């Protein structure tokens, strides 16, 4: 969970606090494609454990990035979606993804040629 706003030296530090954790950026990416159930998120993120996914989703919900909706039907299920705050964070991360594609993935592809 994020620290209080006055505890940061700069905005980048505040944003990084929200996405701290190995899987949070990947969860944002998975939810950018639409509303997902827990099991679907788990399948989209091979290698993540259920415990870590649940923990990250709880933290992201507390930070206002993810909305959790419980459906009281038989069988009950839960759906997760990005909030407007989560969507705006995802948009802010897009240039970082482009940079990674150009400067990291491009180098890997060049090395494989």
Secondary structure, DSSP 8 states (H G I E B T S, - for coil): ----GGG-SSHHHHHHHHT-STTHHHHHHHHHTS-EEHHHHHHHSTT--HHHHHHHHHHHHHTTSEEEEEE-SSS-EEEEEE-HHHHHHHHHHHHHHHHHIIIIIHHHHHHH-
